[in-house]
């Protein structure tokens, strides 16, 4: 940010392990899909000398989006770490997917980073999810800067984009969002669009021309000075208003000239403290060029304005038993506390864990304690085990560059941690600790799957276990009612990537089948049934007769069995047998194969034989009696109803409520929340919200989110129940 000249650092730009937390910067790049995050990472790597041409390391691989799946999908689907070096500072660039289905990877990047670069496209503007993410970062005080890309687009306007960003991100203080440089335009092209060829530094009043493929400093011309001076005055006032020196504004307004060095120091402090948010422009290098537009300026901002890991507030740390623990966080000499922020699989190396070290020093061949995260509801096991650290490395594209140790504040990869999963804590064996977990969205889109063949069935369980170990935003369910294996995902793209990984990485072919909602049955009115199981086929026979009455009960009552036999018509030892048979038949269902609930079954009478009656015979008779009662009664299908809470922008409240009504939902109420949002509470049949995660995103342009929890089962409307029965008959 001092606008000093830089030369291409060549091999010096290749980052290895850092030697002190002050020489590390952890930066996450966020923004909507297609905003240019990955291209920007590769441009920064080129300028820092970490690659030999745009996006390529020396062996010809890409530094980001190097996975074959990302090539096929033409978008980022996972978090990528690209370390580079600039002015003696190691910069860990964390490239995140912009598509909403991969928000788990985004959250991992936010957890690992100390500052964020919001990448916005000059041709697309700022979308709703990006605004929401900005507010989320603001809530935790994360320092941020804004990078405007796609300046080459025909309608690109940096000044207009800066105004939009100030409006979207500035909140009550739009003067906290201001540019540090103004773009310099070259001669207009035949279509009238004048390309951006350089930048003018507002504080230094210097011009930096990138037209030759390298940054060349010079003095601006007279024609550049009027717009420069106006923007410069706004920037200075914005910096001074955030200055820790309360007298500076008064002195400036009084006509005192503020030293540029003082302004830069105040700017750096304001950025590091998350109270001032500079706007910069960037573009990839042209073919054969060494530096992309604005990349030097951006690297300067990161190294000089973004905070070191020492300035980050420490996550809460406890013992595995929950007792609080105070640590000097980010001290390489303190007890080890590290976290697995991402888990992936390599066909040659095996499992690779990306780790952020928060305290202490992680060393190769060290034995550490691995504490699990307690996500048992998502198919993960709790675990507290010791594991030996294998090889340590820093990733660069498909390469893994070995290192001997990783200090507090740095990021690296650990090979072959067999038990550690994403979100787990690594700590000293003799001093086990546990970090507070990070928020992860609940997967709400179900995908029921079946093994394609018998060999696939043998490998399915292990493949699914590896999938959920890598991705905590995925939940694995073995539904006991429908007997389906269900992967709960964040969206359709998330599900597609998961299934492709099953096939490509673990060699498991699966078929996607319709997801079945667990229905129930109950009696619509009282009924009676007689179960007669009498067989004589030579030798020991079977004899059992029982008569029952069935009546419906209120929801949530389950199965109630009452004995009202008089005179010993059914011997006492066989009454539990009748109940066992009734309950077994209820579990199988009496009409459409769904479990029977909320009825009282009363045993009234029966007959027994002194020789041929048995436990098995009366179990069979009890089941037959319940089936006969059901044949004479009106059986209701019960469907599960979910309590749904939707948080949506006020502009979309009407559309969301109308959509919920169309899903047979009952809106219970609304509540105004902060940020121009409304919380809608409703009850909706689960059969109607199988795809709600996808539909709500489309309805609200990605700005709404919802959660759901089971409320109860209630009778399904007759026309819907008839349709369900027809589907069952057709399937059979």
PEJO-V588999 format. One record per residue. SS is DSSP state (hx for helix, st for strand, lp for the rest). BURIAL is b if it has 24 or more other ideal C-beta (glycine too) atoms within 12 Angstrom, else e. Layout:
BEGIN
[[SS/BURIAL] [SS/BURIAL]]
END
This chain:
BEGIN
[[lp/b] [lp/b] [lp/b] [lp/e] [lp/e] [lp/b] [lp/e] [lp/b] [lp/b] [hx/e] [hx/e] [hx/e] [hx/b] [st/b] [lp/b] [lp/b] [lp/b] [lp/b] [lp/e] [lp/e] [hx/b] [hx/e] [hx/b] [st/b] [st/b] [st/b] [st/b] [st/b] [st/b] [st/b] [lp/b] [lp/b] [lp/b] [lp/b] [lp/b] [lp/b] [hx/b] [hx/b] [hx/b] [hx/b] [hx/b] [hx/b] [hx/b] [hx/b] [hx/b] [hx/b] [hx/b] [lp/b] [lp/b] [lp/b] [lp/b] [lp/b] [st/b] [lp/b] [lp/b] [st/e] [lp/b] [lp/e] [lp/e] [lp/e] [lp/b] [st/b] [lp/b] [lp/b] [lp/b] [lp/b] [lp/b] [hx/e] [hx/b] [hx/b] [hx/e] [hx/e] [hx/e] [lp/e] [lp/b] [lp/b] [lp/b] [lp/b] [lp/b] [st/b] [st/b] [st/b] [st/b] [st/b] [st/b] [st/b] [lp/b] [lp/e] [st/b] [st/b] [st/b] [st/b] [st/b] [st/b] [st/b] [lp/b] [lp/b] [lp/b] [lp/b] [hx/b] [hx/b] [hx/b] [hx/b] [hx/b] [hx/b] [hx/b] [hx/b] [hx/b] [hx/b] [hx/b] [hx/b] [hx/b] [lp/b] [lp/b] [st/b] [st/b] [st/b] [st/b] [st/b] [st/b] [st/b] [lp/b] [lp/b] [lp/b] [st/b] [lp/b] [lp/b] [hx/b] [hx/b] [hx/b] [hx/b] [hx/b] [hx/b] [hx/b] [hx/b] [hx/b] [hx/b] [hx/b] [hx/e] [lp/e] [lp/e] [lp/b] [st/b] [st/b] [st/b] [st/b] [st/b] [st/b] [st/b] [lp/b] [lp/b] [lp/b] [lp/b] [lp/e] [lp/e] [lp/b] [lp/b] [hx/b] [hx/b] [hx/e] [hx/b] [hx/b] [hx/b] [hx/b] [hx/b] [hx/b] [hx/e] [hx/b] [hx/b] [lp/b] [lp/e] [lp/e] [lp/e] [hx/e] [hx/b] [hx/b] [st/b] [st/b] [st/b] [lp/b] [st/b] [st/b] [st/b] [st/b] [st/b] [st/e] [st/e] [st/e] [lp/e] [lp/e] [lp/e] [lp/e] [lp/e] [st/e] [st/b] [st/b] [st/b] [st/b] [st/b] [st/b] [st/b] [lp/b] [lp/b] [lp/b] [lp/b] [st/b] [st/b] [st/b] [st/b] [lp/b] [lp/b] [lp/e] [lp/b] [lp/b] [lp/b] [st/e] [st/b] [st/e] [st/e] [lp/b] [lp/e] [hx/e] [hx/e] [hx/b] [hx/e] [hx/e] [hx/e] [hx/b] [hx/e] [hx/e] [hx/b] [hx/b] [hx/e] [hx/b] [hx/b] [hx/b] [hx/b] [hx/b] [hx/b] [hx/b] [hx/b] [lp/b] [lp/b] [lp/e] [lp/e] [lp/e] [lp/e] [hx/b] [hx/e] [hx/e] [hx/e] [hx/b] [hx/e] [lp/e] [lp/e] [lp/e] [lp/e] [lp/b] [lp/e] [hx/e] [hx/e] [hx/b] [hx/b] [hx/b] [hx/b] [hx/b] [hx/b] [hx/b] [hx/b] [hx/b] [hx/b] [hx/b] [lp/b] [lp/b] [lp/b] [lp/b] [st/b] [st/b] [st/b] [st/b] [st/b] [lp/b] [lp/b] [lp/b] [lp/b] [lp/e] [lp/e] [lp/e] [lp/b] [lp/b] [lp/b] [lp/b] [lp/b] [lp/b] [hx/b] [hx/b] [hx/b] [hx/b] [hx/b] [hx/b] [hx/b] [hx/b] [hx/b] [hx/b] [hx/b] [lp/b] [lp/b] [lp/b] [hx/b] [hx/b] [hx/b] [lp/b] [lp/e] [lp/b] [lp/b] [lp/e] [st/b] [st/e] [lp/e] [lp/b] [lp/e] [lp/e] [lp/e] [st/e] [lp/b] [lp/e] [lp/b] [lp/e] [lp/b] [lp/b] [lp/b] [lp/b] [lp/e] [lp/b] [lp/b] [lp/b] [st/b] [st/b] [st/b] [st/b] [st/b] [st/b] [st/b] [st/b] [st/b] [st/e] [lp/e] [lp/e] [lp/e] [st/e] [st/b] [st/b] [st/b] [st/b] [st/b] [st/b] [st/b] [st/b] [st/b] [lp/b] [st/b] [st/b] [st/b] [lp/b] [lp/e] [lp/b] [st/e] [st/b] [st/b] [st/b] [st/b] [lp/b] [lp/b] [lp/e] [lp/b] [hx/e] [hx/e] [hx/b] [lp/b] [lp/b] [lp/e] [lp/e] [lp/b] [st/b] [st/b] [st/e] [st/b] [st/e] [lp/b] [lp/b] [lp/b] [st/b] [st/b] [st/b] [st/b] [st/b] [lp/b] [lp/b] [st/b] [st/b] [st/b] [st/e] [st/b] [lp/e] [st/b] [st/b] [st/b] [lp/b] [lp/b] [lp/b] [st/b] [st/b] [st/b] [st/b] [st/b] [lp/b] [lp/b] [lp/b] [lp/b] [lp/b] [lp/b] [lp/b] [lp/b] [lp/b] [st/b] [st/b] [st/b] [st/b] [lp/e] [lp/e] [st/e] [lp/b] [lp/b] [st/b] [st/b] [lp/b] [lp/b] [lp/b] [lp/e] [lp/b] [lp/b] [lp/b] [lp/b] [lp/b] [st/b] [st/b] [st/b] [st/b] [st/b] [st/b] [st/b] [lp/e] [lp/e] [hx/e] [hx/e] [hx/b] [hx/e] [hx/e] [hx/e] [hx/b] [hx/e] [hx/e] [hx/b] [hx/b] [hx/b] [hx/b] [hx/b] [hx/b] [hx/b] [hx/b] [lp/b] [lp/b] [lp/b] [lp/b] [st/b] [st/b] [st/b] [st/e] [lp/e] [lp/e] [lp/b] [lp/b] [lp/e] [lp/b] [st/b] [st/b] [st/b] [st/b] [st/b] [lp/b] [lp/b] [hx/b] [hx/b] [hx/b] [hx/b] [hx/b] [hx/b] [hx/b] [hx/b] [hx/b] [hx/b] [hx/b] [hx/b] [hx/e] [lp/b] [lp/b] [lp/e] [lp/b] [lp/b] [st/b] [st/e] [st/b] [st/e] [lp/e] [lp/b] [lp/b] [lp/b] [lp/b] [lp/b] [st/b] [st/b] [st/b] [st/b] [lp/b] [lp/e] [lp/e] [st/b] [st/b] [st/b] [st/b] [st/b] [st/b] [st/b] [st/b] [st/e] [lp/e] [lp/e] [lp/e] [lp/e] [lp/e] [lp/e] [st/b] [st/b] [st/b] [st/b] [st/b] [st/b] [st/b] [st/b] [st/b] [st/e] [st/b] [lp/e] [lp/e] [lp/e] [lp/e] [lp/e] [lp/e] [st/b] [st/b] [st/b] [st/e] [st/b] [lp/e] [lp/b] [lp/e] [lp/e] [lp/e] [lp/b] [lp/b] [lp/b] [hx/e] [hx/e] [hx/b] [hx/b] [hx/e] [hx/b] [hx/b] [hx/b] [hx/b] [hx/b] [hx/b] [hx/b] [hx/b] [hx/b] [hx/b] [hx/e] [hx/e] [lp/b] [lp/b] [lp/b] [lp/b] [lp/b] [lp/b] [lp/b] [st/b] [lp/b] [lp/b] [st/b] [st/b] [st/b] [st/b] [st/b] [st/b] [st/b] [st/b] [st/b] [lp/b] [lp/b] [lp/e] [lp/e] [lp/e] [lp/b] [lp/b] [hx/e] [hx/b] [hx/b] [hx/b] [hx/b] [hx/b] [hx/b] [hx/b] [hx/b] [hx/b] [hx/b] [hx/b] [hx/b] [hx/b] [hx/b] [hx/b] [hx/e] [lp/e] [lp/b] [lp/e] [st/b] [st/b] [st/b] [st/b] [st/b] [st/b] [st/b] [st/b] [st/b] [st/b] [st/b] [st/b] [st/b] [st/b] [st/b] [hx/b] [hx/e] [hx/b] [hx/b] [hx/e] [hx/b] [hx/b] [hx/b] [hx/e] [hx/b] [hx/b] [hx/e] [hx/e] [lp/b] [lp/b] [lp/b] [st/e] [st/b] [st/e] [st/e] [st/e] [st/e] [st/e] [st/e] [lp/e] [lp/e] [lp/e] [st/b] [st/b] [st/b] [st/b] [st/b] [st/b] [st/b] [st/b] [st/b] [hx/b] [hx/b] [hx/b] [lp/b] [lp/b] [lp/b] [hx/b] [hx/b] [hx/b] [hx/b] [hx/b] [hx/b] [hx/e] [hx/b] [lp/b] [lp/e] [lp/b] [lp/b] [lp/b] [st/b] [st/b] [st/b] [st/b] [st/e] [st/e] [st/b] [st/e] [st/b] [st/b] [st/b] [lp/b] [lp/e] [hx/e] [hx/e] [hx/b] [hx/b] [hx/e] [hx/e] [hx/b] [hx/b] [hx/e] [hx/e] [hx/e] [hx/e] [hx/e] [hx/e] [lp/e]]
END
